[in-house]
Amino acid sequence: MDKDKFQDECGVFGIFNMGNEQINTGKMTYYGLYALQHRGQESAGIATVDGEKMKSHKGMGLVADVFNEEILEGLQGHASIGHVRYSTAGGSNVENAQPLIGQFKLGDIATAHNGNLVNADILRELLEDSGHMFQTSTDSEVILKLIARKAKKGILKSVVDTMQAIKGSYGMVFLTDEFLIGVRDPNGIRPLCLGKYKESYIITSESCAIDAVGGEFLRDIEPGEIVIIDKNEIKSIEIQEKVSKSICAFEYIYFARPDSIMDDINIYESRVRAGKRLFEEKPVEADVVVGVPDSGIPAALGFSEASGIPYALGLVKNRYVGRTFITPDQETRERAVSVKLNVLKSNVEGKRVVLIDDSIVRGTTSKKLIEILKKAGAKEVHLRISSPMVKYPCYFGIDTPYRKDLIASSCDEQEISEFIGADSTGYLSIEGLLWSLNGKKEFCLGCFEGVYPVNPSKI
């Protein structure tokens, strides 16, 4: 796995058919998860309800590996939820794969969660002290147990009460025979949106998943909002008073698919704008602009447009090497970048290259890329990064290294250049990032500034 990038979070998808027309909601969820595969490649799962019992299937691996036609035919019902996972809390095993299902007096309930709770350990300890047993090490099971404690009040009331007890980041869906429920954390750190397909409503992490099933994007679910869908209506309630909106800035920089729209910001356009601003802030004389596939390419196009330096395909990506590419030993690890990315020599040989990437975490991948570009004959390689310097870890659902392993926490641009072998290195400023995000100031910048929307000291 590429440890020189922030590792992905998770993706959730839910659909509830309010109409009489029969649709296979399990298959719809499969296509939605396929569109969210970039958010997690470790495990995938789907749960459905059909008025009689809840059925589910989950496993380790990619969506296409976990499901087949026969399995999906057995997951029919009027409502379904699904999940793709990258482990941020809890280990990598099938027990921690989601959706998680709990059996209560009021019936079964399933949940799929993207995010991280900062008070999960405290809540788990309290629940264990009162006699609850845990089968997994995930935050999601803590949430299910809290709902179970209050289930006699009814599912809706128990979900609302539970959401007021947990702290951290979450975009999550719950499924019962009667309801599909979507909840977004009060700061809006993790994304969640609402869509429609014919007479069915969809709740999911990104709008690209709504597009994938032929649906219509309706709106983003607001921070602190619970959306409840049943056979008769769709309604919304706020779980608590408004707090400051703090959407994860890395959704726009790297995580989200470029064809998504998130909180009224077009992901692709924001990345192009970041590249334009990057040239204004960190100009350089060069012959060609090269983007690191895939997330560095929109910024490279923006940099090229603003600078007048032509853009060229300089790095070719092997499409058949997934993000879970296995690197079992140091020697193989050193070759891994060359297996994933190869240089198109004719476009860089004898040229001064501006290499555009979206971020640097440890610096090891950047070092290898510059090495293979120079080996292919690049005269100079100037690295430009379309985000600010990552100096602090994330506590809200992104797997990040310790601060000591973040190269920008202890090095300035000149020192980073020396380490990775670049002729120069330049980062986008925080002000430039905010400008690229339509000038809004409602983002979590914790990994850049060390100031977080929720106090992580409880972790």
VOPAGU-2260 file (C-alpha; in pm, 1 decimal, decimal comma):
REM VOPAGU-2260
SITE   aa  ch    i         X         Y         Z
SITE  MET   A    0       0,0       0,0       0,0
SITE  ASP   A    1     125,6     349,7     -81,9
SITE  LYS   A    2     234,0     487,6     255,0
SITE  ASP   A    3     335,9     818,8      99,4
SITE  LYS   A    4     -27,2     923,0      60,8
SITE  PHE   A    5    -296,4     974,6     318,6
SITE  GLN   A    6    -492,1     652,1     308,8
SITE  ASP   A    7    -855,3     663,2     209,7
SITE  GLU   A    8   -1147,7     665,3     445,0
SITE  CYS   A    9   -1465,3     469,9     372,0
SITE  GLY   A   10   -1766,7     506,1     146,9
SITE  VAL   A   11   -2134,1     448,6     229,5
SITE  PHE   A   12   -2438,5     404,6       7,4
SITE  GLY   A   13   -2805,2     354,6      96,0
SITE  ILE   A   14   -3123,6     331,3    -112,5
SITE  PHE   A   15   -3492,0     306,6     -11,4
SITE  ASN   A   16   -3762,7     227,5    -267,0
SITE  MET   A   17   -4080,3     421,9    -181,3
SITE  GLY   A   18   -4264,5     321,1    -498,9
SITE  ASN   A   19   -4437,6      10,0    -631,0
SITE  GLU   A   20   -4192,8     -49,2    -915,3
SITE  GLN   A   21   -3964,2    -341,0    -837,5
SITE  ILE   A   22   -3591,4    -263,6    -837,1
SITE  ASN   A   23   -3303,6    -473,6    -710,3
SITE  THR   A   24   -3173,7    -240,9    -438,4
SITE  GLY   A   25   -2885,3    -478,5    -364,3
SITE  LYS   A   26   -2761,9    -448,8    -722,5
SITE  MET   A   27   -2811,5     -70,5    -715,8
SITE  THR   A   28   -2599,3     -57,9    -401,2
SITE  TYR   A   29   -2334,1    -268,8    -574,0
SITE  TYR   A   30   -2305,1     -11,7    -854,9
SITE  GLY   A   31   -2298,8     270,8    -600,4
SITE  LEU   A   32   -2016,3     103,1    -409,9
SITE  TYR   A   33   -1829,9      43,0    -734,3
SITE  ALA   A   34   -1832,3     420,0    -789,4
SITE  LEU   A   35   -1702,9     470,3    -433,6
SITE  GLN   A   36   -1424,9     211,5    -461,4
SITE  HIS   A   37   -1160,3     487,0    -440,7
SITE  ARG   A   38   -1269,8     549,8     -80,8
SITE  GLY   A   39   -1176,1     202,4      41,3
SITE  GLN   A   40   -1035,0    -114,4    -111,1
SITE  GLU   A   41    -998,6    -335,2     194,4
SITE  SER   A   42   -1350,2    -477,3     231,5
SITE  ALA   A   43   -1701,8    -435,9      96,6
SITE  GLY   A   44   -2048,6    -531,3     215,2
SITE  ILE   A   45   -2421,4    -494,3     147,8
SITE  ALA   A   46   -2728,0    -544,5     369,9
SITE  THR   A   47   -3088,3    -549,0     242,1
SITE  VAL   A   48   -3439,3    -572,4     390,0
SITE  ASP   A   49   -3743,5    -721,6     216,6
SITE  GLY   A   50   -4019,2    -693,6     480,0
SITE  GLU   A   51   -3936,1   -1030,8     632,7
SITE  LYS   A   52   -3570,8   -1048,6     729,7
SITE  MET   A   53   -3242,0    -867,7     683,1
SITE  LYS   A   54   -2990,0   -1031,0     451,6
SITE  SER   A   55   -2626,6    -937,2     413,9
SITE  HIS   A   56   -2302,1   -1032,6     246,6
SITE  LYS   A   57   -1955,2    -890,1     302,0
SITE  GLY   A   58   -1596,3    -988,8     247,1
SITE  MET   A   59   -1237,0    -874,2     213,9
SITE  GLY   A   60   -1125,4    -721,1    -113,1
SITE  LEU   A   61   -1267,3    -505,0    -390,5
SITE  VAL   A   62   -1640,1    -475,0    -463,4
SITE  ALA   A   63   -1612,8    -682,0    -782,9
SITE  ASP   A   64   -1428,1    -958,3    -592,9
SITE  VAL   A   65   -1671,5    -975,3    -299,0
SITE  PHE   A   66   -1993,6    -993,2    -505,9
SITE  ASN   A   67   -2116,1   -1186,1    -807,6
SITE  GLU   A   68   -2448,4   -1214,1    -990,8
SITE  GLU   A   69   -2574,0   -1501,5    -775,5
SITE  ILE   A   70   -2498,8   -1318,5    -448,5
SITE  LEU   A   71   -2667,4   -1000,3    -571,1
SITE  GLU   A   72   -2979,4   -1191,2    -677,8
SITE  GLY   A   73   -3007,3   -1304,8    -317,1
SITE  LEU   A   74   -2987,4    -947,8    -186,8
SITE  GLN   A   75   -3318,5    -817,2    -319,0
SITE  GLY   A   76   -3546,5    -599,2    -111,5
SITE  HIS   A   77   -3711,5    -259,8     -83,8
SITE  ALA   A   78   -3406,6    -102,0      83,3
SITE  SER   A   79   -3033,0    -161,1     106,3
SITE  ILE   A   80   -2711,8     -11,8     242,4
SITE  GLY   A   81   -2349,6     -81,0     152,2
SITE  HIS   A   82   -1997,9       4,4     259,3
SITE  VAL   A   83   -1643,9       5,1     123,0
SITE  ARG   A   84   -1378,5      19,7     389,5
SITE  TYR   A   85   -1029,3     131,0     453,4
SITE  SER   A   86    -946,7      58,4     818,0
SITE  THR   A   87    -887,6     377,5    1015,4
SITE  ALA   A   88   -1003,8     236,0    1347,7
SITE  GLY   A   89   -1010,6    -136,2    1411,9
SITE  GLY   A   90    -801,8    -404,5    1248,1
SITE  SER   A   91    -804,0    -544,3     895,9
SITE  ASN   A   92   -1028,7    -851,6     913,0
SITE  VAL   A   93   -1370,9    -961,2     793,3
SITE  GLU   A   94   -1525,8    -916,8    1140,3
SITE  ASN   A   95   -1466,3    -542,3    1104,8
SITE  ALA   A   96   -1611,7    -528,6     752,3
SITE  GLN   A   97   -1940,6    -342,6     727,1
SITE  PRO   A   98   -2238,3    -305,2     728,9
SITE  LEU   A   99   -2256,7    -418,1    1090,4
SITE  ILE   A  100   -2588,5    -572,6    1194,9
SITE  GLY   A  101   -2746,6    -575,2    1540,1
SITE  GLN   A  102   -3049,9    -775,9    1650,0
SITE  PHE   A  103   -3282,4    -592,9    1890,0
SITE  LYS   A  104   -3633,2    -632,8    2032,5
SITE  LEU   A  105   -3757,7    -395,6    1765,5
SITE  GLY   A  106   -3592,0    -591,5    1484,4
SITE  ASP   A  107   -3262,5    -584,5    1298,3
SITE  ILE   A  108   -3064,5    -268,1    1233,9
SITE  ALA   A  109   -2759,4    -234,8    1008,5
SITE  THR   A  110   -2513,7      51,7     990,8
SITE  ALA   A  111   -2233,9     165,6     761,2
SITE  HIS   A  112   -2000,4     437,6     887,6
SITE  ASN   A  113   -1739,1     668,2     736,3
SITE  GLY   A  114   -1535,3     858,4     993,1
SITE  ASN   A  115   -1383,6     825,1    1336,4
SITE  LEU   A  116   -1515,1     889,6    1686,8
SITE  VAL   A  117   -1281,4    1064,5    1929,1
SITE  ASN   A  118   -1472,7     932,9    2233,2
SITE  ALA   A  119   -1519,0     573,0    2113,4
SITE  ASP   A  120   -1280,5     423,5    2372,2
SITE  ILE   A  121   -1456,5     595,8    2661,1
SITE  LEU   A  122   -1799,9     487,0    2535,4
SITE  ARG   A  123   -1678,1     129,7    2476,0
SITE  GLU   A  124   -1544,7     109,6    2831,3
SITE  LEU   A  125   -1874,4     235,3    2974,7
SITE  LEU   A  126   -2069,3     -17,4    2769,8
SITE  GLU   A  127   -1837,7    -303,2    2871,2
SITE  ASP   A  128   -1873,1    -203,2    3236,0
SITE  SER   A  129   -2250,7    -233,7    3198,5
SITE  GLY   A  130   -2222,6    -584,6    3051,6
SITE  HIS   A  131   -2207,1    -534,3    2674,5
SITE  MET   A  132   -1988,2    -772,1    2472,7
SITE  PHE   A  133   -1811,5    -659,2    2154,6
SITE  GLN   A  134   -1745,4    -873,9    1847,3
SITE  THR   A  135   -1539,1    -615,0    1655,6
SITE  SER   A  136   -1290,7    -335,7    1726,6
SITE  THR   A  137   -1475,3     -71,6    1522,1
SITE  ASP   A  138   -1637,4     255,0    1627,3
SITE  SER   A  139   -1949,7     143,5    1440,9
SITE  GLU   A  140   -2022,9    -134,8    1688,5
SITE  VAL   A  141   -2002,9     116,2    1974,3
SITE  ILE   A  142   -2273,0     318,1    1795,5
SITE  LEU   A  143   -2492,3       8,1    1747,3
SITE  LYS   A  144   -2463,0     -84,4    2116,9
SITE  LEU   A  145   -2561,8     268,0    2220,3
SITE  ILE   A  146   -2869,3     246,5    1996,9
SITE  ALA   A  147   -2955,1     -94,1    2145,7
SITE  ARG   A  148   -2953,4      49,8    2499,5
SITE  LYS   A  149   -3220,6     300,5    2404,2
SITE  ALA   A  150   -3413,9      83,2    2158,2
SITE  LYS   A  151   -3726,0      67,8    2379,5
SITE  LYS   A  152   -3777,3     436,6    2293,9
SITE  GLY   A  153   -3806,2     341,8    1927,5
SITE  ILE   A  154   -3539,1     331,2    1660,2
SITE  LEU   A  155   -3569,0     697,1    1559,9
SITE  LYS   A  156   -3545,7     830,1    1915,5
SITE  SER   A  157   -3256,2     595,4    1998,8
SITE  VAL   A  158   -3062,4     707,0    1686,5
SITE  VAL   A  159   -3115,3    1075,0    1772,4
SITE  ASP   A  160   -3006,2    1020,7    2135,3
SITE  THR   A  161   -2700,2     822,6    2024,8
SITE  MET   A  162   -2590,2    1090,7    1779,0
SITE  GLN   A  163   -2588,7    1341,2    2064,5
SITE  ALA   A  164   -2359,0    1114,5    2269,6
SITE  ILE   A  165   -2087,8    1054,1    2010,2
SITE  LYS   A  166   -1813,7    1300,6    1915,3
SITE  GLY   A  167   -1592,8    1306,3    1608,6
SITE  SER   A  168   -1654,1    1267,2    1236,9
SITE  TYR   A  169   -1921,9    1059,6    1072,2
SITE  GLY   A  170   -2120,5    1027,5     754,2
SITE  MET   A  171   -2330,1     718,5     817,5
SITE  VAL   A  172   -2640,4     528,9     716,4
SITE  PHE   A  173   -2872,5     305,2     920,5
SITE  LEU   A  174   -3114,2      49,5     779,9
SITE  THR   A  175   -3417,4    -115,6     938,3
SITE  ASP   A  176   -3717,7    -276,3     773,0
SITE  GLU   A  177   -3904,1      54,5     806,2
SITE  PHE   A  178   -3636,4     320,5     767,2
SITE  LEU   A  179   -3325,0     434,3     584,4
SITE  ILE   A  180   -3154,0     696,6     800,0
SITE  GLY   A  181   -2856,9     915,4     708,3
SITE  VAL   A  182   -2659,6    1117,2     963,2
SITE  ARG   A  183   -2377,0    1368,8     917,7
SITE  ASP   A  184   -2158,5    1493,7    1204,0
SITE  PRO   A  185   -2229,2    1846,2    1339,6
SITE  ASN   A  186   -1910,1    1991,0    1187,0
SITE  GLY   A  187   -1969,9    1825,1     851,1
SITE  ILE   A  188   -1615,2    1684,1     853,8
SITE  ARG   A  189   -1722,3    1380,2     652,3
SITE  PRO   A  190   -1942,0    1417,9     342,1
SITE  LEU   A  191   -2293,8    1286,5     285,1
SITE  CYS   A  192   -2548,2    1370,1      16,7
SITE  LEU   A  193   -2902,0    1294,2     -95,1
SITE  GLY   A  194   -3021,6    1178,0    -434,3
SITE  LYS   A  195   -3320,3    1023,0    -608,6
SITE  TYR   A  196   -3370,5     742,5    -860,6
SITE  LYS   A  197   -3731,7     718,2    -988,2
SITE  GLU   A  198   -3932,8     655,8    -667,1
SITE  SER   A  199   -3627,5     565,5    -459,9
SITE  TYR   A  200   -3414,8     793,8    -243,5
SITE  ILE   A  201   -3037,8     756,1    -207,7
SITE  ILE   A  202   -2801,7     861,9      71,9
SITE  THR   A  203   -2431,0     831,5      -5,0
SITE  SER   A  204   -2081,9     970,5      54,2
SITE  GLU   A  205   -2034,3    1128,2    -289,5
SITE  SER   A  206   -2253,1    1248,4    -574,5
SITE  CYS   A  207   -2058,6    1032,6    -824,0
SITE  ALA   A  208   -2231,9     725,2    -674,1
SITE  ILE   A  209   -2573,7     878,3    -748,1
SITE  ASP   A  210   -2461,3     941,7   -1106,9
SITE  ALA   A  211   -2339,7     581,7   -1134,9
SITE  VAL   A  212   -2688,8     437,9   -1074,4
SITE  GLY   A  213   -2858,8     687,6   -1307,3
SITE  GLY   A  214   -2996,9     896,2   -1023,3
SITE  GLU   A  215   -3040,3    1267,9    -967,9
SITE  PHE   A  216   -2832,7    1456,6    -711,9
SITE  LEU   A  217   -3066,2    1657,4    -487,3
SITE  ARG   A  218   -2848,3    1819,8    -221,2
SITE  ASP   A  219   -2579,5    1775,1      41,2
SITE  ILE   A  220   -2698,6    1659,8     380,1
SITE  GLU   A  221   -2624,0    1943,1     618,7
SITE  PRO   A  222   -2383,4    1912,1     912,2
SITE  GLY   A  223   -2576,7    1791,6    1217,5
SITE  GLU   A  224   -2871,7    1673,0    1006,4
SITE  ILE   A  225   -3055,4    1341,3    1021,5
SITE  VAL   A  226   -3249,7    1242,5     709,6
SITE  ILE   A  227   -3518,1     976,6     762,3
SITE  ILE   A  228   -3680,2     791,5     472,7
SITE  ASP   A  229   -3972,0     549,3     500,3
SITE  LYS   A  230   -4248,3     421,4     270,2
SITE  ASN   A  231   -4448,6     741,2     306,6
SITE  GLU   A  232   -4212,1    1037,4     332,2
SITE  ILE   A  233   -3866,3    1181,7     363,4
SITE  LYS   A  234   -3805,4    1412,0     656,8
SITE  SER   A  235   -3518,0    1591,7     823,9
SITE  ILE   A  236   -3427,2    1684,8    1180,4
SITE  GLU   A  237   -3126,4    1858,0    1334,7
SITE  ILE   A  238   -2948,5    1660,5    1606,0
SITE  GLN   A  239   -2806,1    1960,3    1789,5
SITE  GLU   A  240   -2732,5    2329,7    1769,9
SITE  LYS   A  241   -2517,6    2448,1    1483,2
SITE  VAL   A  242   -2141,2    2452,7    1533,9
SITE  SER   A  243   -1877,3    2577,9    1294,0
SITE  LYS   A  244   -1871,3    2394,9     960,8
SITE  SER   A  245   -1536,4    2216,6     912,8
SITE  ILE   A  246   -1540,0    2000,3     600,9
SITE  CYS   A  247   -1223,7    1792,3     551,2
SITE  ALA   A  248   -1009,3    1988,4     303,3
SITE  PHE   A  249    -845,3    1666,5     183,2
SITE  GLU   A  250   -1175,0    1558,2      29,7
SITE  TYR   A  251   -1117,0    1830,7    -229,6
SITE  ILE   A  252    -739,9    1785,9    -256,1
SITE  TYR   A  253    -726,3    1407,8    -297,5
SITE  PHE   A  254   -1002,2    1178,2    -167,4
SITE  ALA   A  255   -1313,4    1265,9    -365,0
SITE  ARG   A  256   -1355,1    1157,3    -725,3
SITE  PRO   A  257   -1304,8    1450,5    -964,3
SITE  ASP   A  258   -1658,4    1408,5   -1103,1
SITE  SER   A  259   -1820,0    1463,4    -761,6
SITE  ILE   A  260   -1975,1    1784,1    -632,6
SITE  MET   A  261   -1937,9    1829,1    -257,6
SITE  ASP   A  262   -2097,7    2105,4     -52,6
SITE  ASP   A  263   -2154,6    2310,4    -368,8
SITE  ILE   A  264   -1792,1    2280,7    -484,1
SITE  ASN   A  265   -1703,0    2103,5    -808,0
SITE  ILE   A  266   -1405,9    1880,8    -717,0
SITE  TYR   A  267   -1240,3    1889,6   -1059,5
SITE  GLU   A  268   -1271,1    2266,5   -1097,1
SITE  SER   A  269   -1131,9    2328,4    -747,8
SITE  ARG   A  270    -823,3    2119,2    -832,3
SITE  VAL   A  271    -767,5    2310,1   -1157,9
SITE  ARG   A  272    -798,4    2639,6    -966,6
SITE  ALA   A  273    -544,3    2513,9    -712,2
SITE  GLY   A  274    -299,5    2450,6    -997,2
SITE  LYS   A  275    -349,6    2801,3   -1137,0
SITE  ARG   A  276    -293,3    2959,3    -796,8
SITE  LEU   A  277      10,3    2735,3    -742,0
SITE  PHE   A  278     181,5    2890,8   -1044,9
SITE  GLU   A  279     106,3    3241,1    -915,4
SITE  GLU   A  280     257,2    3158,0    -576,7
SITE  LYS   A  281     545,8    2933,7    -684,8
SITE  PRO   A  282     637,7    3019,3   -1045,8
SITE  VAL   A  283     922,6    2842,2   -1222,5
SITE  GLU   A  284    1081,2    2845,9   -1569,5
SITE  ALA   A  285    1037,9    2510,6   -1737,8
SITE  ASP   A  286     966,6    2335,7   -2067,6
SITE  VAL   A  287     688,7    2095,9   -1970,7
SITE  VAL   A  288     429,4    2036,9   -1694,1
SITE  VAL   A  289     370,1    1677,7   -1585,1
SITE  GLY   A  290      96,7    1565,2   -1344,6
SITE  VAL   A  291     124,9    1264,2   -1112,2
SITE  PRO   A  292    -168,2    1035,1   -1205,6
SITE  ASP   A  293    -446,1    1057,2   -1121,2
SITE  SER   A  294    -516,5    1321,9    -857,8
SITE  GLY   A  295    -230,0    1551,7    -962,8
SITE  ILE   A  296    -349,0    1590,8   -1322,0
SITE  PRO   A  297    -623,9    1855,4   -1281,6
SITE  ALA   A  298    -382,1    2080,8   -1087,1
SITE  ALA   A  299    -116,5    2021,4   -1355,3
SITE  LEU   A  300    -362,5    2135,9   -1622,6
SITE  GLY   A  301    -435,2    2448,9   -1418,1
SITE  PHE   A  302     -63,1    2516,9   -1367,6
SITE  SER   A  303      -3,6    2475,3   -1741,6
SITE  GLU   A  304    -288,8    2708,5   -1832,6
SITE  ALA   A  305    -174,2    2981,1   -1593,1
SITE  SER   A  306     194,6    2955,6   -1684,9
SITE  GLY   A  307     171,7    2893,5   -2056,9
SITE  ILE   A  308     409,2    2598,1   -2013,5
SITE  PRO   A  309     272,4    2306,5   -2218,5
SITE  TYR   A  310     123,1    2008,9   -2037,0
SITE  ALA   A  311     241,1    1663,7   -2145,5
SITE  LEU   A  312     180,1    1307,6   -2038,9
SITE  GLY   A  313     505,3    1226,9   -1861,4
SITE  LEU   A  314     402,9     945,2   -1627,7
SITE  VAL   A  315     197,9     647,2   -1743,5
SITE  LYS   A  316      -4,0     461,4   -1481,7
SITE  ASN   A  317     -44,1      84,2   -1482,8
SITE  ARG   A  318    -423,1      59,4   -1448,5
SITE  TYR   A  319    -405,5    -297,5   -1323,8
SITE  VAL   A  320    -208,4    -220,0   -1010,7
SITE  GLY   A  321    -458,6    -135,0    -738,9
SITE  ARG   A  322    -400,1      77,2    -433,7
SITE  THR   A  323    -359,1    -246,3    -239,8
SITE  PHE   A  324     -50,6    -342,6    -442,5
SITE  ILE   A  325     154,2    -575,3    -218,2
SITE  THR   A  326     512,5    -474,5    -139,5
SITE  PRO   A  327     638,7    -755,0      86,1
SITE  ASP   A  328    1001,2    -649,7     130,4
SITE  GLN   A  329    1223,5    -344,8     101,6
SITE  GLU   A  330    1372,9    -440,4    -234,9
SITE  THR   A  331    1027,4    -488,8    -388,1
SITE  ARG   A  332     904,8    -171,8    -219,5
SITE  GLU   A  333    1180,1      25,5    -392,1
SITE  ARG   A  334    1056,7    -103,9    -730,1
SITE  ALA   A  335     686,2     -50,5    -653,1
SITE  VAL   A  336     669,7     305,8    -785,2
SITE  SER   A  337     826,4     200,3   -1115,4
SITE  VAL   A  338     571,9     -80,5   -1146,9
SITE  LYS   A  339     282,0     157,9   -1084,2
SITE  LEU   A  340     415,8     452,8   -1285,4
SITE  ASN   A  341     649,5     455,3   -1582,8
SITE  VAL   A  342     806,7     755,8   -1758,1
SITE  LEU   A  343     715,7     850,9   -2113,1
SITE  LYS   A  344    1076,1     929,1   -2202,1
SITE  SER   A  345    1016,6    1124,5   -2524,5
SITE  ASN   A  346     812,4    1387,1   -2336,5
SITE  VAL   A  347    1070,2    1460,9   -2064,4
SITE  GLU   A  348    1413,5    1384,4   -2212,3
SITE  GLY   A  349    1637,4    1693,1   -2216,5
SITE  LYS   A  350    1360,3    1909,5   -2068,1
SITE  ARG   A  351    1305,8    2113,1   -1754,6
SITE  VAL   A  352    1005,9    1941,0   -1592,3
SITE  VAL   A  353     751,5    2082,1   -1346,3
SITE  LEU   A  354     609,2    1781,3   -1162,5
SITE  ILE   A  355     268,6    1847,7   -1002,2
SITE  ASP   A  356     131,3    1633,0    -720,1
SITE  ASP   A  357    -156,6    1689,2    -480,1
SITE  SER   A  358      34,4    1628,5    -154,9
SITE  ILE   A  359     346,8    1487,3       9,6
SITE  VAL   A  360     325,5    1282,1     327,4
SITE  ARG   A  361     660,7    1107,5     386,3
SITE  GLY   A  362     838,3    1213,3      67,8
SITE  THR   A  363     951,5     866,0     -36,7
SITE  THR   A  364     730,5     842,1    -346,6
SITE  SER   A  365     825,5    1193,1    -462,7
SITE  LYS   A  366    1190,9    1098,1    -427,7
SITE  LYS   A  367    1143,1     789,2    -644,5
SITE  LEU   A  368     943,8     978,5    -909,5
SITE  ILE   A  369    1211,5    1245,8    -941,7
SITE  GLU   A  370    1475,3     974,6    -964,9
SITE  ILE   A  371    1300,2     793,8   -1252,3
SITE  LEU   A  372    1230,9    1123,8   -1434,8
SITE  LYS   A  373    1598,1    1220,8   -1418,9
SITE  LYS   A  374    1701,7     870,0   -1517,7
SITE  ALA   A  375    1478,8     915,5   -1826,4
SITE  GLY   A  376    1678,5    1227,8   -1916,1
SITE  ALA   A  377    1489,7    1515,2   -1752,8
SITE  LYS   A  378    1734,7    1806,5   -1725,7
SITE  GLU   A  379    1565,6    1955,4   -1418,5
SITE  VAL   A  380    1268,2    1846,5   -1205,1
SITE  HIS   A  381    1082,2    2111,9   -1005,9
SITE  LEU   A  382     818,9    1970,3    -770,9
SITE  ARG   A  383     503,2    2172,2    -706,2
SITE  ILE   A  384     237,7    2058,5    -458,8
SITE  SER   A  385    -123,5    2175,4    -497,3
SITE  SER   A  386    -191,6    2172,7    -122,6
SITE  PRO   A  387     -21,4    2320,4     186,0
SITE  MET   A  388     248,1    2140,3     385,3
SITE  VAL   A  389     108,7    1841,9     579,2
SITE  LYS   A  390     254,7    1885,5     928,1
SITE  TYR   A  391       4,7    1716,1    1160,8
SITE  PRO   A  392    -184,8    1384,2    1173,5
SITE  CYS   A  393    -560,6    1346,4    1123,8
SITE  TYR   A  394    -789,2    1204,0    1393,9
SITE  PHE   A  395   -1114,2    1200,7    1200,3
SITE  GLY   A  396   -1114,0     902,2     969,2
SITE  ILE   A  397    -795,1     929,4     762,1
SITE  ASP   A  398    -506,8     692,1     827,3
SITE  THR   A  399    -203,0     918,1     871,5
SITE  PRO   A  400     149,6     854,8     999,1
SITE  TYR   A  401     282,3     989,1    1328,6
SITE  ARG   A  402     393,9    1350,4    1312,7
SITE  LYS   A  403     761,1    1250,1    1320,1
SITE  ASP   A  404     708,5    1067,8     989,1
SITE  LEU   A  405     553,1    1367,3     811,3
SITE  ILE   A  406     839,9    1524,0     615,7
SITE  ALA   A  407     697,8    1877,8     631,1
SITE  SER   A  408     671,3    1867,1    1012,2
SITE  SER   A  409    1049,1    1903,4    1041,8
SITE  CYS   A  410    1171,7    2028,4     700,8
SITE  ASP   A  411    1123,2    2346,6     498,8
SITE  GLU   A  412    1091,1    2353,4     118,4
SITE  GLN   A  413    1467,2    2369,8      61,5
SITE  GLU   A  414    1534,5    2075,0     294,6
SITE  ILE   A  415    1258,3    1874,3     127,5
SITE  SER   A  416    1414,7    1946,2    -213,9
SITE  GLU   A  417    1748,0    1813,5     -90,0
SITE  PHE   A  418    1588,2    1497,4      51,2
SITE  ILE   A  419    1383,8    1409,8    -257,7
SITE  GLY   A  420    1639,1    1527,0    -515,7
SITE  ALA   A  421    1425,9    1803,7    -669,2
SITE  ASP   A  422    1576,8    2117,6    -819,8
SITE  SER   A  423    1312,9    2312,0    -626,5
SITE  THR   A  424     996,2    2241,2    -426,9
SITE  GLY   A  425     695,7    2467,2    -375,4
SITE  TYR   A  426     368,0    2422,4    -190,8
SITE  LEU   A  427      34,5    2599,4    -225,1
SITE  SER   A  428     -37,9    2828,8      69,1
SITE  ILE   A  429    -338,7    2781,4     297,8
SITE  GLU   A  430    -475,6    3108,2     158,7
SITE  GLY   A  431    -432,1    2969,7    -193,1
SITE  LEU   A  432    -611,8    2649,0    -100,0
SITE  LEU   A  433    -906,9    2841,3      43,0
SITE  TRP   A  434    -916,0    3057,9    -270,9
SITE  SER   A  435    -936,6    2744,0    -484,1
SITE  LEU   A  436   -1230,5    2629,5    -269,4
SITE  ASN   A  437   -1444,0    2926,9    -379,7
SITE  GLY   A  438   -1300,9    3150,8    -108,4
SITE  LYS   A  439   -1494,4    2972,4     164,2
SITE  LYS   A  440   -1347,8    2929,5     513,0
SITE  GLU   A  441   -1547,1    2633,9     639,7
SITE  PHE   A  442   -1287,1    2357,5     624,1
SITE  CYS   A  443   -1094,2    2137,1     864,1
SITE  LEU   A  444    -728,0    2231,8     811,8
SITE  GLY   A  445    -600,6    2025,7    1104,8
SITE  CYS   A  446    -335,1    1839,3     905,0
SITE  PHE   A  447    -187,7    2173,7     793,3
SITE  GLU   A  448    -231,0    2389,8    1104,4
SITE  GLY   A  449    -274,3    2147,1    1395,8
SITE  VAL   A  450    -605,0    2310,2    1494,9
SITE  TYR   A  451    -897,9    2068,1    1492,9
SITE  PRO   A  452   -1277,4    2120,2    1495,5
SITE  VAL   A  453   -1319,2    1858,4    1771,8
SITE  ASN   A  454   -1065,4    1822,9    2051,5
SITE  PRO   A  455    -867,8    1504,4    1973,7
SITE  SER   A  456    -699,2    1492,0    2316,4
SITE  LYS   A  457    -947,4    1225,6    2430,2
SITE  ILE   A  458    -792,5     976,0    2189,2
